[in-house]
Amino acid sequence: MKTVLITGATRGIGRSIALELGRCGYQVAVNGLHDERIRQVVEDIRRTGGRAEGFCASVADPAAVTAMMNEVIDKMGSMEILIHNAGIIKDRKCESMSDLEWQTVLDVHLNGAFYCIQRALSHLSQHEGDIVLMTSTAGLAGSTGQVNYSAAKAGLLGLLWTLADELKPKRIRVNGIAPAAVTDMTRPVIQHLKEKYAQRNEPFPDAWKLGEADDVARFVRALLDQQDPELTGKVFGINGRQVTHWQKPQPSAPVTSGPEDFFELWKQRKEHEEDACF
């Protein structure tokens, strides 16, 4: 029986993943910030015949993460899988964002991922383990009003691609999920947008027609079921039953004749793209 530690597992996508893996025979270490919510998820997993334990710790606190990892091993015996799902939003445009709002989001999403991975590696390397990071289209393409969140999620991509290569010799896979799902975090945004588009008498954008957290959980379970050691360094977008493979950025052909020629080519390409729109 494999043990999976899921950070931020008491609500939304994290909770759905915990319940899905608990039903499918994994031993689940449930992390969160609130004891009562942790207990509820643990009880829900046990009620369906699964095995689970709860661990209350902030992933933004390196000392707390160290203690949590030790406690997981003491209670559960091993750790084969780490899923870093813990997240927080403090949305604001850059010019009005406080230092604390910036730092808090990076501490949970990006620093928290590093603390958890770095402290889990000695355990994962014993079992040819898996690391799954929750990134976002905000990190892949940007998101106005979420400069802190977008930066943190983009940082996770650099972490992911680096570690996929670094840990491949140890047969530890590192993959990312960019989920699009209705959760406590996205529901208020969706409701606000629905009202805004209704007032304008405009159709609601397809981009905001999101799937469910359970869709993401089923994909994560299917990903973990794969045995291919080459399935690493990938980023998958999940929206309902729609799966998108986000490609790692690749450079265009280099222009070696200097900046003037480069920007002349840039203008020509831009004009060509504009013409193609008609």
C-alpha positions as CSV (number, residue, x, y, z in Angstrom):
1,M,0.0,0.0,0.0
2,K,1.5,3.3,-1.1
3,T,1.4,6.3,1.2
4,V,0.6,9.7,-0.3
5,L,1.0,13.1,1.5
6,I,-1.4,15.7,0.2
7,T,-0.9,19.3,1.3
8,G,-4.0,21.5,1.5
9,A,-6.2,18.4,1.5
10,T,-9.2,19.6,3.5
11,R,-11.1,21.5,0.8
12,G,-11.6,21.7,-2.9
13,I,-9.3,19.8,-5.2
14,G,-7.0,18.6,-2.4
15,R,-10.0,17.0,-0.6
16,S,-11.3,15.4,-3.8
17,I,-7.8,13.9,-4.5
18,A,-7.6,12.6,-0.9
19,L,-11.0,10.9,-1.1
20,E,-10.3,9.4,-4.6
21,L,-6.9,8.0,-3.6
22,G,-8.3,6.7,-0.3
23,R,-11.0,4.8,-2.2
24,C,-8.4,3.3,-4.5
25,G,-6.2,1.7,-1.9
26,Y,-3.7,4.5,-1.0
27,Q,-2.8,5.3,2.5
28,V,-3.5,9.0,2.7
29,A,-1.7,11.6,4.9
30,V,-4.1,14.5,5.1
31,N,-2.5,17.9,5.6
32,G,-4.3,21.2,6.4
33,L,-4.4,24.1,8.8
34,H,-7.6,23.3,10.8
35,D,-7.8,20.2,13.0
36,E,-11.6,19.8,12.6
37,R,-11.4,19.9,8.8
38,I,-8.6,17.5,8.8
39,R,-10.5,15.1,11.0
40,Q,-13.5,15.3,8.7
41,V,-11.5,14.2,5.7
42,V,-9.8,11.5,7.6
43,E,-13.2,10.2,8.8
44,D,-14.6,10.3,5.3
45,I,-11.7,8.3,3.9
46,R,-12.0,5.7,6.7
47,R,-15.8,5.5,6.3
48,T,-15.2,4.1,2.7
49,G,-12.7,1.5,4.0
50,G,-9.6,3.6,3.3
51,R,-6.6,4.3,5.6
52,A,-5.8,7.9,6.6
53,E,-4.1,10.1,9.2
54,G,-4.2,13.8,9.7
55,F,-1.3,16.3,10.0
56,C,-1.9,19.9,10.9
57,A,1.0,22.1,9.7
58,S,1.6,25.2,7.6
59,V,3.7,24.4,4.5
60,A,5.0,28.0,4.7
61,D,6.8,27.2,7.9
62,P,10.0,25.1,7.2
63,A,10.2,23.8,10.8
64,A,6.6,22.7,10.8
65,V,7.2,20.9,7.5
66,T,10.2,19.1,8.9
67,A,8.2,18.0,11.9
68,M,5.2,16.9,9.7
69,M,7.5,14.7,7.5
70,N,8.9,13.0,10.5
71,E,5.5,12.4,11.9
72,V,4.1,11.0,8.6
73,I,6.9,8.4,8.5
74,D,6.5,7.6,12.2
75,K,2.7,7.0,11.8
76,M,2.5,5.6,8.3
77,G,5.8,3.9,7.8
78,S,6.8,5.2,4.4
79,M,6.0,7.9,1.8
80,E,5.9,7.1,-1.9
81,I,4.0,10.1,-3.2
82,L,3.9,13.9,-2.5
83,I,1.1,16.1,-3.9
84,H,1.6,19.8,-3.2
85,N,-1.8,21.3,-3.5
86,A,-1.8,23.9,-0.6
87,G,-2.7,27.3,-1.9
88,I,-3.9,30.8,-1.0
89,I,-4.9,33.8,-3.0
90,K,-4.5,37.5,-2.2
91,D,-5.6,39.1,-5.4
92,R,-4.7,42.7,-6.3
93,K,-3.0,44.5,-9.1
94,C,0.7,45.1,-8.7
95,E,0.6,48.8,-8.0
96,S,-1.7,48.4,-4.9
97,M,-0.3,45.0,-3.7
98,S,1.3,45.0,-0.2
99,D,4.6,43.3,0.5
100,L,2.7,40.9,2.9
101,E,0.2,39.9,0.2
102,W,3.1,39.2,-2.2
103,Q,5.1,37.2,0.3
104,T,2.2,35.2,1.8
105,V,1.2,33.8,-1.6
106,L,4.8,32.9,-2.5
107,D,5.4,31.4,0.9
108,V,2.5,28.9,0.5
109,H,2.7,28.0,-3.2
110,L,6.4,28.2,-4.0
111,N,8.4,28.1,-0.8
112,G,6.0,25.5,0.6
113,A,6.6,23.3,-2.4
114,F,10.3,23.5,-1.9
115,Y,10.2,22.8,1.8
116,C,7.9,19.8,1.3
117,I,9.9,18.3,-1.6
118,Q,13.3,18.9,-0.1
119,R,12.3,17.1,3.2
120,A,10.4,14.3,1.4
121,L,13.1,13.4,-1.0
122,S,15.0,11.0,1.2
123,H,11.8,9.0,1.7
124,L,10.6,9.2,-1.9
125,S,14.0,8.0,-3.3
126,Q,13.6,4.7,-1.4
127,H,10.5,3.9,-3.4
128,E,10.9,5.4,-6.9
129,G,8.2,7.9,-5.9
130,D,6.0,10.6,-7.5
131,I,5.8,14.3,-7.0
132,V,2.7,16.1,-8.3
133,L,2.6,19.9,-8.2
134,M,-0.6,22.0,-8.6
135,T,0.3,24.9,-11.0
136,S,-2.2,27.0,-12.9
137,T,-2.8,28.6,-16.3
138,A,-2.0,31.8,-14.3
139,G,1.6,30.6,-14.2
140,L,1.5,29.4,-17.8
141,A,-0.1,32.4,-19.4
142,G,-0.4,35.1,-16.7
143,S,-3.6,36.4,-15.0
144,T,-4.4,40.1,-14.5
145,G,-4.8,41.1,-10.9
146,Q,-2.9,38.0,-9.7
147,V,0.7,39.0,-10.0
148,N,1.7,37.2,-6.8
149,Y,-0.3,34.0,-7.7
150,S,0.9,34.0,-11.3
151,A,4.6,34.4,-10.2
152,A,4.3,31.6,-7.7
153,K,2.7,29.2,-10.1
154,A,5.2,30.1,-12.8
155,G,8.0,29.5,-10.2
156,L,6.6,26.0,-9.7
157,L,7.1,25.3,-13.4
158,G,10.8,26.0,-13.1
159,L,10.9,23.8,-10.0
160,L,9.1,21.1,-11.8
161,W,11.2,21.0,-15.0
162,T,14.5,21.2,-13.0
163,L,13.6,18.5,-10.6
164,A,12.2,16.2,-13.4
165,D,15.8,16.1,-14.8
166,E,17.5,16.2,-11.4
167,L,15.5,13.3,-10.0
168,K,15.2,11.1,-13.1
169,P,18.2,9.0,-12.1
170,K,16.5,8.2,-8.9
171,R,13.3,7.2,-10.8
172,I,11.3,9.9,-9.0
173,R,8.8,11.4,-11.4
174,V,7.7,15.1,-11.2
175,N,4.6,16.3,-13.0
176,G,2.3,19.3,-12.8
177,I,-1.5,19.8,-13.0
178,A,-3.1,23.1,-14.1
179,P,-6.6,22.5,-12.9
180,A,-9.8,24.3,-14.0
181,A,-12.5,23.4,-11.5
182,V,-15.3,24.9,-9.4
183,T,-13.9,25.2,-5.9
184,D,-14.3,27.4,-2.8
185,M,-11.5,29.5,-4.4
186,T,-13.0,29.9,-7.9
187,R,-16.7,29.9,-7.1
188,P,-17.0,33.6,-6.0
189,V,-15.0,34.6,-9.1
190,I,-17.3,32.6,-11.4
191,Q,-20.4,34.1,-9.7
192,H,-19.0,37.6,-10.1
193,L,-18.3,37.1,-13.8
194,K,-21.7,35.5,-14.5
195,E,-23.4,38.6,-13.0
196,K,-21.1,41.0,-14.9
197,Y,-21.7,39.2,-18.3
198,A,-25.5,39.0,-17.6
199,Q,-25.6,42.8,-16.9
200,R,-23.9,43.3,-20.3
201,N,-26.2,40.9,-22.0
202,E,-23.1,39.0,-23.2
203,P,-22.6,35.2,-23.4
204,F,-20.6,33.7,-20.5
205,P,-17.0,32.9,-21.8
206,D,-16.3,29.2,-22.4
207,A,-13.0,29.7,-20.6
208,W,-14.9,30.1,-17.4
209,K,-17.1,27.0,-17.8
210,L,-15.2,24.8,-15.4
211,G,-15.3,21.2,-14.5
212,E,-15.4,19.7,-11.0
213,A,-12.7,19.0,-8.5
214,D,-13.5,15.2,-8.8
215,D,-12.4,15.4,-12.5
216,V,-9.0,16.6,-11.4
217,A,-8.8,13.9,-8.7
218,R,-9.6,11.1,-11.2
219,F,-6.8,12.4,-13.5
220,V,-4.3,12.4,-10.7
221,R,-5.2,8.9,-9.8
222,A,-4.8,7.8,-13.4
223,L,-1.5,9.6,-13.6
224,L,-0.2,7.8,-10.6
225,D,-1.3,4.5,-12.0
226,Q,1.0,4.9,-15.0
227,Q,4.3,2.9,-14.7
228,D,6.3,4.7,-17.4
229,P,9.4,6.3,-15.9
230,E,9.6,8.6,-18.9
231,L,6.3,10.2,-17.9
232,T,8.0,13.1,-16.0
233,G,8.4,16.8,-16.4
234,K,4.9,17.1,-17.9
235,V,2.2,19.7,-17.2
236,F,-1.4,18.7,-17.8
237,G,-4.4,21.1,-17.9
238,I,-7.6,19.5,-16.6
239,N,-11.1,20.9,-17.2
240,G,-13.8,18.3,-16.8
241,R,-13.0,15.4,-19.2
242,Q,-10.8,17.7,-21.3
243,V,-7.0,17.1,-20.9
244,T,-4.5,19.5,-22.3
245,H,-0.7,18.8,-22.5
246,W,1.1,22.1,-22.0
247,Q,4.4,22.0,-23.9
248,K,7.6,23.2,-22.3
249,P,8.6,26.6,-23.9
250,Q,11.0,26.3,-26.9
251,P,13.0,29.1,-28.4
252,S,12.4,30.2,-32.0
253,A,15.2,30.1,-34.5
254,P,17.9,32.6,-33.5
255,V,18.5,35.7,-35.5
256,T,22.3,36.3,-35.6
257,S,22.5,39.5,-37.6
258,G,21.8,41.9,-34.7
259,P,18.9,43.7,-33.0
260,E,17.9,45.8,-36.0
261,D,17.2,42.8,-38.2
262,F,15.5,40.9,-35.3
263,F,13.0,43.7,-34.7
264,E,12.4,44.2,-38.5
265,L,11.5,40.5,-38.6
266,W,9.3,41.0,-35.6
267,K,7.4,43.7,-37.3
268,Q,6.9,41.6,-40.4
269,R,5.7,38.7,-38.4
270,K,3.3,40.9,-36.5
271,E,1.9,42.4,-39.7
272,H,1.5,38.9,-41.1
273,E,-0.4,37.7,-38.0
274,E,-2.7,40.8,-38.1
275,D,-3.5,40.1,-41.8
276,A,-4.3,36.5,-41.0
277,C,-7.1,37.6,-38.7
278,F,-9.2,38.9,-41.6
